[in-house]
Amino acid sequence: MIELTSAIILLVTSLYGSANVAVAQEVTGSVNTQSDTAIEKPITLESYVREYFKETPILAEIAKCESRFRQVGKDGQVLRGESNKSDLGLLQVNEYYHGGKALDLGFDLTTVNGNLAYAKYLYDKEGTKPWNASKKCWGSK
């Protein structure tokens, strides 16, 4: 099992850079653990996001529109907005407006879980308003 995991990490690293390995480790836990349980279906970032937001599925739809379920770009760096470089990650949370509050709450917007957790906090506080710029994409959901 470790050999297969190592091969997968090597493949992901060679295709997308080492940052995606960190994302994979963050989402699935340490890659150096052994398990006797077979993986029936590999977890994808999309399925992780949809499960994370099962109580608020509109946030998964927003993530689909904002980033196409990506936390990092092809260069292995945190995904930044096309029109606003201050927008970060899966939910394109603007670090200029929200970075300080996110840090105060203990959320790192550059990580998958930090980005998702702060987006949930923001949604609970303001609804979908922070993502109105992409509403044409997710608004009919």
N, C-alpha and C positions, 0 to 999 in steps of 0.2 A: 504494500500500500504506500509506503514512504517513497519507493522508487517511482511509482505512478504520479504521486503528488509532486515530487521533485521535477519530473519531466514536464508536468503541466505548468509549474511555476517557471521553468526554463523557457517554455514555449511562450507563455504570456509575457515574460520579461523581454524576450527577443522581439516580439511583435509590437508591444505597447509600452515598454519601459518598466522600470522597477516600481514606479508609483502604483501601478495596478496590482502588484503583488501585495503592497501594503493595504490597498482597498480590499483585496480578496481575504487577507488575514483579518482585517477589521470586521468584515461581514460574516465570515465563516468561523472565526476563531483561529487559533494557532494552527499552522500547517504541519507542524511536527508531531502531531498526536496520532496515535494509531487507533483504529476502530475496527471492530469485527462486523459492524453494520454496513451493509452495502448501500451505496447511494443509488436510489432509484431514479432520481431526476436531478441533474446538477442545478444548483441555485444560480439564478442570473440576478444581476442588479435590479432588473425590472421586477422580477418576482419578489425580491427582498423589499423593494419600495412598496409594492402593492400590499404585501403582508404587513409591513410597518404601518401603512395608512389604511388598514382594513376598516377602521371606524370612521375615517374621513377620506373616502376614495377620491374625492375631488382633488386632493393634494397629489395623488398618484397621476391623475390626468394632467395636472399642472406640471409635474415633473416631466411627463412625456413631452409636453409642448415646449417647455423651457429648455430642456437639455437632451431630449430623446434618451432619458435614463442614463446619462453619463455624468460622472463626477470628475473625471479627468479627460483631457484631450489626447490626441494621437501622440503628442510629445511627452505624455506622462505627467504633465503639469495640471493643476486644478483648472477645470474648465472655466473660462471667463466669458462674459457676455460679448456678443458680436457688436452691439451698438453701445454698450456701456461696460467697460472693462472692470468696473467695480462689482459687477454681478458675478457670483461664485457658485459653482457646483450644480448639483442636481436640481435644486429649486431656484437657482440664480438669485440667491439672497444678496442684496446690495451691501457690501462691507462698509461703504462710506456711511450709510444711514444706520446699519444694524450691527456692524462689527463690534463696537464697544459694548453694547447690551448683550450680545451673544457671549462675549468673553466674561462679562460680569456674571452671567448665568452658568458659565462653565462649558459653553458650546464652542467648538472649533469648527468654523464654517468650511474649512478646507478638508475636513474628513466627512465621510459618508454619514456616520451617525450624528455628528455635530450639525451638519447641514439639515438633515431630516428633523432632528429634535428642535432646532431653532425655527424651522418652517412651521412645525406643529405649534410651537409657542406663539408664533406670529399669527397663525391662522386662528388660534383660540382667542387672541386679543383683537384682531382686526378683520377676521373672515378672509375672503379672497381678494380684498381690495389691493394688497401689495402686488398682486399679479395681474391687475387689470390690463396692463399693456399687452398681454398675450391672451386675453379673454376670447378673442375671435376663434382661437384654437380649441380651448377647453370649455367655453361657455355653454355649449349645447349638451354637455355631459351631465 
